[in-house]
Amino acid sequence: MVEIGAGWFWMGWGDGLPGERPRHRVWTDAFAIARFPVTNREYARFLEDTGAAPPPWWTDPRFGEPAQPVVGTSWFEAVAYCDWLSARTAARHRLPTEAEWEKAARGGLPDARFPWGQDRPAPRTFERPPLVTDAPENPLGIAALSGVCHEWCLDWDGSAYYAASPDRNPTGPDHGTRRISRRRRLAPSRSVEPRGPSLVPAPGAALLGLRLPSGARARSARALAGDGHNEVMSGSRPRGTLGPRDPSKPSRSATGRGSGGVIPSSSTIL
């Protein structure tokens, strides 16, 4: 687990699509989030215990490595996994809010183009999702944030929500028709109906996975989480901590750059 301290960060992108504007400062309470997305190995335990149907492509060898992120899950299946894990561990597990996901993904680098910094990744052919341990990390040690898969969030989508969002612990609109999924990319930064690359067997489908926040500090404005410990990193020490900062004052990132808008990755790889 990686502990993310309570504090302010800049959310959104001033030059992004309408649903990504305006760039605005947001406070989140402290929480902890898994270093990696949920893997096939972990999701297989859920399927075995519950008898739930596996996601699409579960038997496709391109998606079947135990240490690959599980993909093809619906939002409801992701929530069901969280509920199962909560019951199994007697601790509260849930999906992150969009604000929590973005704060963790930024990793304290408000100007960075990618989770790990400014350097563009080397061109490559995307034949299968990488193992979660092979994906790059951000400065907090959180991995597989870009070029791997979309990750479900709790929030409903609302195209005008950023303009009216509360500045503390936003949890998205009260209702909607689609849920938010996120991955760090150049533009746009968020997706509600992501389109998959040619790798995905079904047209219009997407590689949708999940990453869990938990721990004693995993709180949101609606008290959507409680005490817990995510088994993705069970027994591990936090790799990094992101603490409070007032974004109205100049700051320096790990690369020495001042505060600014995020420019997430625009790769068509999900």
N, C-alpha and C positions, 0 to 999 in steps of 0.2 A: 504494500500500500504506500501511497505517497500522500502526505498530509499537506493540505492547502490551507494556509492561515486565513483568518477573517481579514477583510480589507477591501479596498477599492481596486477596480481595474477598468480599462476602456474596452467596451463591447461594441461590436458592429464595425462597419467600414463606410466612411463618408463617400467613397467613390463606387460603392457596390450597387447591387440591384435594389429596387425599392424596399423589399423586405429586410434588407441589411442596413438600412439607414433610419435615423441618423446615428452616427457614432455617439455613444453616450456612456457616462461613467456609471458603474454598478458596484454595489457592495454585496458580497456574499459572506454569510457566516462561515466559520471554519468547517471543513469536511475532509474526508480522505477518499482517494479514488484509486482504483486498481492501475497498476503499471501497464497491463496488457488487456486487450479485449478478451472476452470469454472464448475459450478454445473448444475445438471439437471434443477433446478428451473430457473436459468439464461438462460440456453439454450432453455427452453420451450418458453420464451418470443420471442426469435429469430424465432423459428418455427411458432409461432402464427402470428407474424408480416409479415413474408416473405412467408409463405406457403411452405417452404422447407420440403423435406422428412426427417423424423426423422432417426437417426442412427440405425444400427442393435441393437436388444435387448432393444429398447426403452420401450417396454411393458413387458419385462421380470422383474418379481418382484425382482430378485436379483440385478438388476441394476437401479431400478425405484425410490428410495428414493430421494426426492427433494434436500437433502443436500449431496448426493453422487456426485462424479465428473462425468460429462458426458463422456461417452466412446463410442468407435466405430466410431468416426468421421474420415473422410478422411482429408488430408492436405488442400484440396480445400474447404471443409466445414468449417474447422477451420479459414481459411482466410476469407471466406464469413461472418462468425460470427464477425470477427474483423471489417470488412468493415461496417456491419450493426450497430455494436456498435458505431463506429466512427460517422456514420451519425446520429444516435439516440441521441448522447451526444454532437455533434459538437466538438468532441475532437478526436485526433488521437490515435488509438489502433492497435496493430499488435502483431504477434508472436515474441518471443524473438529470437535473434541470439543464436547459440549454445554457444558462449563465454559468453554472458550475462546469459544464463541459468546456466552454470556451475559455474560462479562466484557467483551468488546468492545462488546456492545450496551448495557450499562449506561453506558459512556462516562464512568465516574468519578462518576456521579450516583446514589448508592445509594438515595435516597428518591424519585426522580423517577417519575411515573406513566407517562411516555412517554420514548422515547429522547432527545428534545430538551429535556425538562424537564417542568414541571407543566401547561402550558397544553394544554387539550383542542383537538384539531384542529377546524376548522370543518366542519359537516355538509356532506356532498357525496354525489352519486350515483355509485356505483362502476360504471362501464360497461366499463372495461378497465384492466388494470394500467398504472400510469403509467410514463413513461420513467424509467430509474434516476436520471438527472440531475435530474429534477423532484421527486423524493421528498425529504422533510426529512432533515437530517443530525443526528447527535448531537454532543456537544461535541468528539469526536475526529475529526469529519469523515466518519464512516461513515454511509452513506445507505441508505434503503429498508428500514429495519428493522421498520416497522410499517405495516399497511394495504396491503401490496403482495403478498407471497406467503410461504408457509412455506419454510424453508430446511433442507435435509437436514444432519444431523450424523452423525458416525461411530458414536455409541453405540447399543447395544441399549437398549430401554426396560426399566425395572424399577420397579414401583410403590413398592417399599420401598427403593430404592437410596439415596435421599438419607440415610436414617437410618443406613446402614452405609458410606457413601461414604468413601474415604480423603480426607484433607484436602489432599493434594498431587497435582496432575495427575490427577484422576479421569478414567477413560475409559469408564465405564459397566459394566454387568454383563458377565460373560464370555460369556453366551449369552442368547437370547431369541427372540421371535416377531415383533417389530416394531422398526423403527429410529425414532430420535427425529427430529422436525422441529421447528424453532423459529421463532417470530416474536415480537416484543416487543408485548405486549398486557396489558390490565388483569387478566383472569382467565379461563382459566388461562394460565400463561406458557409451557407446553410442550404438545406434541401428539404423539400416536403414531398417531392415526387421525383426522386433521382432516376436518371436513365443509366442503364448498364452498358458496359463496353461489349465488344463482340465476344468476349470471353463468356458472358452470361448466356446460358442456353435459351432463355425465353425473351422475346422482344419486349422492351419496356420494363424488364425486371431490374433489380439492383442487388448488389452485394450488401445486405443489411445485417449488421451484427450488433453486439452490445458490450458495454463496459460498465462496471458497477462501482458506485461510490458507497462507502460504508464507514463504520468506525464511530467512536463516541462523538466525533465532531460533525458527522454527516447530517447536517440540519438544513432545512429550507424554510422559507417564510410560512409555509403551510404545515410545518412539522412533518414533512413527508418521509423523514428517516429517523432512526434512533440508533441505539448502540449496536455495534456489529463488527464483524471482521470478515473481509472478503477472502475466500479461499484461493483466489487467483494468486495472491502473494502471502498465503498463510505462514505466519511465523517470521516474516521478513521485516527488516527494519526499514523505515521510510528512506527513500533515496534523496528527497529534497523537501524543502518547506518554502512556501510562498506566503509572506506575511503582509500586514496592513501597509497600505500606502495611500496617500491622498493624491489623486490624479490631477488636482488643480495646481499642484506644485511640480516644478521640473523634476525629472527623475532620470536615472541612468539604468540601462539594461545591462545584461551580462556582456554585451558587445560594445558598451560605451555609448550607445545611441540614446537620444532623448525619447520621450513618450510620443506616440503617434498612433495612427490607425493600423489595424491588422490588415494584411493582404494575403489571405489564405490561398492555397494552391489551386490552379485551374485544370489540373490534369484530368483527362477523361477516365482515368483508372479509378474505380470506386474502392 
